[in-house]
Amino acid sequence: MGLLGRIEDDLRASIKSKNEEKLRTLRMLKADILYEKTKGTEELTEEKVIEIVFRGAKKRKESITEFEKAGRIDLADRERVELKIIEEYLPRQMSEDEIAKAVDDRIKDIGGASQKDMGKLMSLMMKELKGQADGALVKKIVADRLQKA
């Protein structure tokens, strides 16, 4: 069963169990997925579904930051609950150490790098780590590694 099937099954289960937070979050996720499907620009693959779920998680993280800046802790807490639910559907994320090792390996492969290679290295890393690592964390690690080089 794919990720979409798992989301749909959990959606039905949350309706039966009357878990309002999970129900609300999964409905939003499914709506995002169906919206992508109706756009019809490309086939709705498992990879595309994962990408949509990642976008949902990213939106929640950004919302948490903004709500905290505005002093709306109640709304930030609601977003945290939704983020926790969404993260259940994301693939296992790499640790900082694993990302740093991958970045170091890639720098060795291209024969060293300087600050001007940031874009090239980020492009390579995001292709390699797609779905396994948060882009902001990868960017931070790549920047740190390039400053040391």
C-alpha positions, -999 to +999 in steps of 0.1 A: +000+000+000+013+034-009+014+065+012-019+078-003-036+046+007-022+048+042-034+084+046-069+074+033-070+044+057-059+065+087-085+092+076-113+066+078-100+053+112-098+089+126-134+094+115-145+063+134-124+071+165-135+108+164-099+120+166-106+156+155-070+168+152-059+139+131-090+140+110-085+177+103-049+173+094-054+143+072-082+160+054-060+189+046-032+165+034-056+146+012-070+178-002-035+190-011-028+156-028-061+157-047-054+193-058-021+182-073-038+153-090-065+175-106-038+199-119-029+170-142+005+183-151+021+150-142+013+115-129+006+113-092+035+090-082+046+079-047+075+103-049+051+132-057+028+122-028+058+123-005+068+157-019+033+170-011+035+157+025+069+174+028+053+207+017+026+203+043+052+198+070+072+228+058+041+250+059+034+239+095+070+247+105+068+282+089+034+288+105+048+278+140+076+304+136+052+331+125+026+324+152+053+325+179+066+358+166+031+372+168+026+358+203-002+334+192+010+304+212-024+288+209-022+287+171+014+276+172+005+247+194-022+237+170+003+237+142+027+216+163+001+190+167-006+189+129+032+188+122+035+158+145+007+140+127+022+148+093+057+136+103+042+101+108+039+099+070+073+112+061+102+088+054+129+086+081+150+117+081+188+117+081+206+129+112+229+159+111+259+136+113+246+115+084+240+147+063+275+160+072+291+128+061+272+128+028+283+165+022+319+156+031+318+127+007+304+148-021+330+175-016+357+148-019+341+135-050+342+169-067+378+174-056+372+201-030+350+231-030+349+267-021+321+292-012+315+299-049+305+262-054+276+266-029+249+264-057+264+234-074+270+215-042+235+223-029+220+211-062+239+178-060+230+173-023+193+180-027+191+155-056+210+129-035+191+135-003+156+142-016+130+131+008+156+121+034+167+155+048+153+189+054+166+214+029+173+241+055+195+217+075+214+206+044+220+243+034+233+250+069+257+221+068+269+228+033+276+264+042+295+254+073+316+229+053+324+254+026+335+281+051+359+256+066+373+247+031 
